[in-house]
């Protein structure tokens, strides 16, 4: 696991909290996450799920990822809430 320290924040710990996502921070400081090995379908997107999220600060970034987890995407893809 990458234990990269990013602006005083352990990006590795964030990766561990959201294992279904590939996370990185750009040279400009923007945080990005995209779903790993998943391609959302139209129904999932209409339900508010996003393939990729981004934010300029860690707090907003973490909140977006948490929000996506609450929206109900499941690996078996039986429903998106």
DRENKEDREN-286839 format. One record per atom (N, C-alpha, C): residue in three letters; x, y, z. Coordinates in Angstrom, 1 decimal, always signed. Each point is the difference from the previous one (the first is absolute). Layout:
<atoms>
ALA,X,Y,Z
...
</atoms>
This chain:
<atoms>
UNK,+0.8,-1.2,+0.0
UNK,-0.8,+1.2,+0.0
UNK,+0.9,+1.2,+0.0
UNK,-0.4,+1.0,-0.8
UNK,+0.7,+1.2,+0.0
UNK,-0.3,+0.9,+1.2
UNK,+1.0,+0.4,+0.7
UNK,-0.2,+0.8,+1.2
UNK,+0.3,+1.5,-0.2
UNK,-0.3,+0.4,-1.2
UNK,+0.3,+1.4,-0.4
UNK,-0.6,+1.0,+0.9
UNK,+0.8,+0.9,+0.5
UNK,-0.5,+1.1,+0.8
UNK,-0.3,+1.2,-1.0
UNK,-1.2,+0.4,+0.0
UNK,-0.5,+1.1,-0.9
UNK,-0.6,+1.1,+0.8
UNK,+0.7,+1.1,+0.0
UNK,-0.5,+1.2,+0.7
UNK,-0.3,-0.3,+1.5
UNK,+0.8,-0.8,+0.7
UNK,-0.3,-0.3,+1.3
UNK,-1.0,-1.1,+0.2
UNK,-0.4,-0.6,-1.1
UNK,-1.0,-1.1,+0.1
UNK,+0.5,-1.2,-0.6
UNK,-0.2,-1.2,+0.6
UNK,+0.5,-1.3,-0.4
UNK,-1.0,-0.5,-1.1
UNK,+0.4,+0.1,-1.2
UNK,-0.8,-0.4,-1.2
UNK,-0.2,-1.5,+0.1
UNK,+1.0,-0.8,+0.5
UNK,-0.1,-1.4,+0.2
UNK,-1.2,-0.4,+0.9
UNK,-0.2,+0.8,+1.1
UNK,-1.1,-0.3,+0.9
UNK,-1.3,+0.3,-0.7
UNK,-0.1,+1.0,-0.8
UNK,-1.2,+0.3,-0.8
UNK,-0.3,-1.2,-1.0
UNK,+1.1,-0.5,-0.6
UNK,-0.2,-1.1,-1.0
UNK,-0.5,-1.2,+0.8
UNK,+0.5,-0.3,+1.2
UNK,-0.5,-1.1,+0.8
UNK,-1.5,+0.1,+0.4
UNK,-0.4,+1.3,+0.1
UNK,-1.4,+0.2,+0.4
UNK,-1.0,-0.2,-1.2
UNK,+0.5,+0.2,-1.2
UNK,-0.8,-0.1,-1.2
UNK,+0.7,-0.9,-1.0
UNK,+0.0,-1.3,+0.3
UNK,+0.7,-1.0,-0.8
UNK,-0.5,-0.2,-1.5
UNK,-1.2,+0.4,-0.3
UNK,-0.5,-0.2,-1.3
UNK,+0.4,+1.2,-1.0
UNK,+0.8,+0.9,+0.5
UNK,+0.4,+1.2,-0.8
UNK,+1.5,+0.0,-0.2
UNK,+0.4,+0.6,-1.1
UNK,+1.4,+0.4,-0.2
UNK,+0.1,+1.5,+0.2
UNK,+0.9,+0.3,+1.0
UNK,+0.1,+1.4,+0.5
UNK,+1.3,+0.6,-0.4
UNK,+0.1,+1.3,-0.3
UNK,+1.2,+0.6,-0.2
UNK,-0.2,+1.5,+0.2
UNK,+1.1,+0.7,+0.1
UNK,+0.0,+1.5,+0.1
UNK,+0.9,+0.5,-1.2
UNK,-0.6,+1.0,-0.7
UNK,+0.7,+0.6,-1.1
UNK,+1.1,+0.9,+0.4
UNK,+0.9,+0.4,-0.9
UNK,+1.1,+0.9,+0.4
UNK,-0.6,+1.4,+0.4
UNK,-1.2,+0.3,-0.5
UNK,-0.6,+1.2,+0.4
UNK,-0.7,+0.0,+1.4
UNK,-0.1,-1.3,+0.5
UNK,-0.6,-0.1,+1.4
UNK,-1.4,-0.5,+0.0
UNK,-0.6,-0.3,-1.2
UNK,-1.4,-0.5,+0.0
UNK,+0.1,-1.5,+0.3
UNK,-1.0,-0.4,+0.8
UNK,-0.2,-1.5,+0.3
UNK,-0.9,-0.6,-1.0
UNK,+0.3,-1.2,-0.5
UNK,-0.8,-0.7,-0.9
UNK,-0.2,-1.4,+0.4
UNK,-1.2,-0.6,-0.2
UNK,-0.2,-1.4,+0.2
UNK,-0.9,-0.5,-1.1
UNK,+0.3,-1.2,-0.5
UNK,-0.8,-0.6,-1.0
UNK,-0.3,-1.5,+0.4
UNK,-1.1,-0.5,-0.3
UNK,-0.4,-1.3,+0.4
UNK,+1.0,-1.0,-0.7
UNK,+0.4,-1.0,+0.8
UNK,+0.9,-1.1,-0.5
UNK,-0.9,-1.1,-0.7
UNK,+0.4,-0.4,-1.2
UNK,-0.6,-1.1,-0.7
UNK,-1.5,+0.0,+0.0
UNK,-0.6,+1.2,-0.1
UNK,-1.4,+0.2,-0.1
UNK,-0.4,+1.0,-1.1
UNK,-1.0,-0.3,-0.7
UNK,-0.5,+0.9,-1.0
UNK,-1.5,+0.2,+0.4
UNK,-0.4,+1.2,+0.5
UNK,-1.3,+0.2,+0.4
UNK,-1.0,+0.0,-1.2
UNK,-1.2,-0.5,+0.2
UNK,-1.0,+0.0,-1.0
UNK,-0.8,+1.2,+0.1
UNK,-0.9,+0.3,-1.0
UNK,-0.8,+1.2,+0.0
UNK,-0.9,+0.1,+1.3
UNK,-0.6,-1.1,+0.4
UNK,-0.9,+0.0,+1.2
UNK,+0.8,+0.4,+1.3
UNK,+1.3,-0.5,+0.1
UNK,+0.8,+0.4,+1.1
UNK,+0.4,+1.5,+0.0
UNK,+0.3,+0.5,-1.2
UNK,+0.3,+1.4,-0.1
UNK,-1.2,+0.9,+0.3
UNK,-1.2,-0.5,-0.5
UNK,-1.2,+0.8,+0.3
UNK,-0.4,+0.0,+1.5
UNK,+0.5,-1.1,+0.7
UNK,-0.2,-0.1,+1.4
UNK,+1.0,+0.9,+0.8
UNK,+0.9,+0.6,-0.7
UNK,+0.9,+1.0,+0.6
UNK,+1.4,-0.6,+0.3
UNK,+0.3,-1.2,-0.5
UNK,+1.3,-0.5,+0.1
UNK,+0.9,+0.6,-1.0
UNK,+1.3,+0.2,+0.3
UNK,+1.0,+0.6,-0.9
UNK,+1.1,-1.0,-0.2
UNK,+0.5,+0.0,-1.2
UNK,+1.2,-0.8,-0.4
UNK,+1.2,+0.6,+0.6
UNK,+0.1,+1.3,+0.0
UNK,+1.2,+0.7,+0.5
UNK,-0.5,+1.2,+0.8
UNK,+0.7,+0.3,+1.1
UNK,-0.3,+1.2,+0.8
UNK,+1.3,+0.7,+0.2
UNK,-0.1,+1.3,+0.3
UNK,+1.2,+0.8,+0.2
UNK,-0.3,+1.2,+1.0
UNK,+1.0,+0.4,+0.7
UNK,-0.2,+1.2,+0.9
UNK,+1.4,+0.6,+0.2
UNK,-0.1,+1.3,+0.4
UNK,+1.2,+0.7,+0.2
UNK,+0.6,-0.1,+1.4
UNK,-0.8,-0.6,+0.9
UNK,+0.5,-0.2,+1.4
UNK,-0.4,-1.4,+0.5
UNK,+0.8,-0.5,+1.0
UNK,-0.3,-1.3,+0.5
UNK,-1.3,-0.2,+0.6
UNK,-0.5,+1.0,+0.8
UNK,-1.3,-0.2,+0.7
UNK,-1.1,-0.2,-1.0
UNK,+0.0,+0.9,-1.1
UNK,-1.1,-0.1,-1.0
UNK,+0.2,-1.4,-0.8
UNK,+1.2,-0.3,-0.3
UNK,+0.3,-1.3,-0.7
UNK,-0.6,-1.2,+0.8
UNK,+0.4,+0.0,+1.3
UNK,-0.5,-1.1,+0.8
UNK,-1.5,-0.1,+0.1
UNK,-0.6,+1.2,+0.1
UNK,-1.5,+0.1,+0.1
UNK,-0.6,-0.5,-1.3
UNK,+0.6,+0.3,-1.1
UNK,-0.6,-0.5,-1.3
UNK,+0.1,-1.5,-0.1
UNK,+1.1,-0.6,+0.4
UNK,+0.2,-1.4,+0.0
UNK,-1.0,-0.7,+1.0
UNK,-0.2,+0.6,+1.1
UNK,-0.9,-0.5,+1.0
UNK,-1.5,+0.1,-0.6
UNK,-0.3,+1.1,-0.6
UNK,-1.3,+0.2,-0.6
UNK,-0.3,-1.1,-1.0
UNK,+1.0,-0.3,-0.8
UNK,-0.1,-1.0,-1.1
UNK,-0.2,-1.4,+0.7
UNK,+0.6,-0.3,+1.1
UNK,-0.2,-1.3,+0.6
UNK,-1.4,-0.1,+0.6
UNK,-0.6,+1.1,+0.5
UNK,-1.3,+0.0,+0.5
UNK,-1.1,-0.1,-1.1
UNK,+0.3,+0.3,-1.2
UNK,-0.9,+0.0,-1.1
UNK,-0.3,-1.5,-0.4
UNK,+0.7,-0.9,+0.5
UNK,-0.4,-1.4,-0.1
UNK,+0.6,-0.8,-1.1
UNK,+1.1,+0.4,-0.6
UNK,+0.5,-0.9,-1.1
UNK,+0.5,-1.3,+0.7
UNK,-0.3,-1.1,-0.6
UNK,+0.4,-1.3,+0.5
UNK,+0.7,-0.7,-1.1
UNK,+0.9,-0.8,+0.4
UNK,+0.8,-0.8,-1.0
UNK,-0.9,-0.9,-0.8
UNK,-1.1,-0.5,+0.6
UNK,-0.8,-0.9,-0.8
UNK,-1.0,+0.8,-0.9
UNK,+0.1,+1.3,+0.1
UNK,-0.7,+1.0,-0.9
UNK,-1.5,-0.3,+0.0
UNK,-0.5,-0.6,+1.1
UNK,-1.5,-0.3,+0.0
UNK,-0.8,+1.3,+0.2
UNK,+0.6,+1.0,+0.5
UNK,-0.8,+1.2,+0.2
UNK,+1.0,+1.2,+0.2
UNK,-0.5,+1.2,-0.3
UNK,+0.6,+1.2,+0.3
UNK,-1.1,+0.9,+0.6
UNK,+0.2,+0.5,+1.2
UNK,-1.0,+0.7,+0.7
UNK,+0.2,+1.5,-0.2
</atoms>
